Amino acid sequence: MKKIWILFTLTLLMHFTQNLNAQTKSAIRFGLVTDIQYADADSRGSRFYRNSLAKLKESISFFNQQHLPFMLNLGDVTDRNPKDLDTVLSELNGFKNQVYTTPGNHDYSDIANNQALYKKLNMPDEYYSFRKGNWRFIMLNTNEVASYSNISGTWKQKEYEEMTRTIKERNGKNAEEYNGGISSKQLLWLENLLDLSQQKGEEVLIFSHHPLGCAEGLTALNDQQIINLISSFKCVKAVIAGHHHAGAFCEINGIPCIVAEGMVETEAQNSYGVIELHPAKIVLNGYGRMTSRTIEIK
């Protein structure tokens, strides 16, 4: 009788394992890094700039071992010097598949030509989207309207001034020189794209460098405008950002907002993740400082 019970238990365990493996294989899986912020410079406070290179190499090696079909980089590839970009890109190029990037505020340091930066980062445009299965990935550029992104004398300067004025009128704390926002043009693009995605029955993930909430003083300049728009579309399942190195999580207007921990922080502890998109949940498996999270899809 004991042998029969052991056999029955082993059969159940095998069935469960096969089921779990099948679910994992059917999920859309991809890597996530943010705020690498490499610099050939001495450490400052909790930021160990040179150490980011070895951390990035470790994460890329892991992603390759996991046979991930693509990875996302949420910006601040370098800290201050555009000459450091080639050094980081040589490591990123070690990933065997597609890297999708949106820039961070530090990436604009000493950059006079935004388009040259986007080309270097292998971005198809200043902001863009792509599709995997039934999932639409939207890569916002929350640096489009910012004091550091070469907007002086353009129509975007007026929008920047309006954003910062609005923040001050409501006593907000995010009108800082390291924060940026998206233009009225990008906002209209986003609205049209979300409308189309909803019509097609797509599920949407939105990515940006600056958070849209959860990180007081570090959010996008027109964070409320963006979140009010996207929360009117049921197809949006989560927003994932960087910029706030400590990481955070909150729900805004019913939308789960993840702020991923920055790689540059700490001398030795890494920060990267693997995200799995299942039919009923989004799973972030965090490594090092990156927090693991599971979000039920509503």
N, C-alpha and C positions, 0 to 999 in steps of 0.2 A: 504494500500500500504506500509505503514511504517513497519507493522508487517511482511509482506512478505520479505522486504529488510533485516530486522533484522534476520529473519530465514535463509535467503540465506547467510548472512555474517557468522552466527554461523556454518552453514553447511560447508562453505569453510574453516573456522578456524579449525573445527574438523578434516576435511580431511587433512589439512596441518599438524596438530599435530600428527595424526595417521601415516602420511607419514614419518615425522621426527623421530618418535619413532621406526618405522620399520627400517629406515636407521641406527639408532644408535644401535639397537639390532643386525643387520646384520654385523656391523663393528667389527673388531678385536680390543678389548680394553685391555689395560694393564697399570699398574702403573710404575712410574719412580722415583727413588731417586738417589742422588749421593753426595759424600763427606759429609757423616754423621760425620765422623772424631771425634767420641766420645773419650774422655779421662777423667779419674777421676783427673782432673787438673784445676787449676784456668784459667780464661779467659785471652786471650792475644790479644790486639788490638780489632779487630771486630770478633774474633773467640771465641765463648762461648761453650767450649767443653762439659761441663756437661749438658748443655741445649739440646744437640742433642738427648738425650735419650727420653725426653718428646716429642720432635718434631717428632721423628721416630714413637713413639707410636701413635701420632695423625694421621700421614699419613697412618699407617697400619690399624687403625680403619676406616678411610675413605675408603681405598681400599676394606676392607671387606664389608662395607655398600654398596659399589658399585658392589659387587659380581664380582670383577675382577678375571679372571681365572689365571692370572700370573702377576708378577711384575719383573722389572729389577733394579739391584743395580750396579751402574757404578764405584764402588770402593772408596778407602779411608774410609773403615768402621770404623777404629780406627785411632788415631793420632800418637801414639808413642809406646804404650805398648801392646804386644800381650795378656797380661792378661785381658785387657779390651774387648777382642773379644767375650768372652762368655757372657758378659753383653749385648752387642749389639745383638748378635745372639738370645738371649732369647726374645728380642723384635721382631726381624725379624721373629722368629718362630711363632709369634702370627698371621702372615698372613696365611689365611686358605688354600691357594693354593701354586703353585710353585714359588720359588724365583730363578731367574737366576742372577748370579753375575760374574763380572770380577773384579780383584783386582786393587787397586791403589798403588802408590808408598809408601804411609805411611803404608800400610798393611804389608810391608816387614821389618819393623823396628824390629830388634833383632830376626829375623826369620832365622834359619840355614837350614831348610828343606822346600823347596818350595812346594813339593808335600803334606806335612802335612798341609800347609796353604790352598792349594786348596781343600783338603779333608774336612777341617774344614768349608770352605765356600760352601761346597756341590757342587763344580764344577766337572763336569765329566772328565775334562782334563784341561791342561794349557790354551788352547784356544779351542773353540768348536762352533758348530752351532746347531740350532733346527728349526723346521718348524711349523707354525701355518697357517692352510688354505693354500693359495698359496703364503704365505710370508715366506721367509727364513731369519732368524735372525742370524747374525754372530757376535760372541763375541770375538773380538780380545784381545790379551794380550800385551799391549804396554809397559809392564814392563819386558818382556822376556829378553831383552838385555839392562841392566842398571847397573850402578855402585853399586846399592844396592841390586841386586837380585841374589847374590851368583854365579856369572859367573867367578870369578877368577880362572885361570888355566884351563878353558874349551875353546872349540872352539868359544864360544859366546864372549869371551873377545876380540878376534881378530876382530870380527864384530863390537863390541862396539867401539874399537879404530878407526876403519875405519869410522864409522858414525860420531864420534866427530871430526875427522880430516877433513872430507868433510864439516861439518858445519863451521869450522874455516876458511877453504879455501874460502868459499863464504861469509864470514863475517856474518854468521847467529847468532842468539841470543838464540837458544834453547839447546845448549850444556851445560845444567845445571845438577847438581847432582840429582835433583828431576824429571828429564825427562828420559824416556826410549824409546825403539823402539822394532820392531819385527824382528826376525831373518830371514835369507834367507829361512830357512825351513818353517817357518810360512807364509812367503810371497808366497812360492810355493803352500802351502796348500790353501791359500786364492785364488790364481789364478785358481787352479784346481776346487775349489768349485764354484767360480763365473762362470767359463766356463760351469760347469754342470748345475747350476741354470739357466743360459741363455738358454741352450739347452732345459731345461724342461719348460721354460716359467714362471719361478718363479719371484716374485718381492722381492728385497733384501733390508734389512736395516742392516747397519753396526754400531756396538757399540764398544766403547773403553773408557778407562779412559782418556788418553791424547788426546786432540783434534788433528786433522790433518790440522788445519788452524784456522783462526779467532782469535787467541790468541797468539800474538807474544811473543816468549820467553818461552811459556808453551806447545808447541806442541811436538809430538812424534819426537824422534831423526831422524828417516828416514821418516818424514812426506811426503816429496815430492815424494819419491819412492812409498809409499803406495797410495797416492792420484792419481798419474799418472797411477798406475795399475787399481784401481777401476773405474776411470773415462773412461776407455776404454770399460767398460761393461754397456750397457744400462739398464740392470736389476737392477742396484743399484739406489735406489730412494732417499736415505738420509743417512747421517752419524750423529750419536748422541754421544756426549762425555761429560765428566765432567772435573775435575782438575782445571779449571779456574773458581773460585767461583763467579766471577761477572757475568758470562754467556756471550754469544755472538751468533751472527748469521752471516753467509756469504755464498756465493756460490763460489765453487772452481771447475773450469773446468765444470761448469754446474750442479754440485752436491750440493744440499742444505746441509749445515753443521750446526747443532745445538750444542751449548755448554750450557748445563743445569747448572743453578745456584746451588751452594753448600749449603747444609743444615746447616752446622756449623756456617755460618756467621750470625751475629746480635744476640742480646740477646733474642728476642721474636718472630721475624718473621720467619715463616717456609718456606720450599721450597720443593715442590714435584709436580708431574704432573700425568695426565692420558692421554695416547695417544690413539687415535682412527684411525684405518686404514680403509679408505673408498675406493671404486673403483677408485675415481678420486682425492682424496686428503688425506693428513696426517694432523691430527689435534692434537696439543698438548694443552690440557687445563691445564694451570699452576695455582698453588695455592701458596699463600704467595709471595715470591720473584721470583718464577719460571715464566718466561714469556710465555704467551699463543702465539702460532703461528699456522698458517695454510699454508701448502705447497701443491701446486697443483702438482699432479703427471704427469710427462711428458712421 
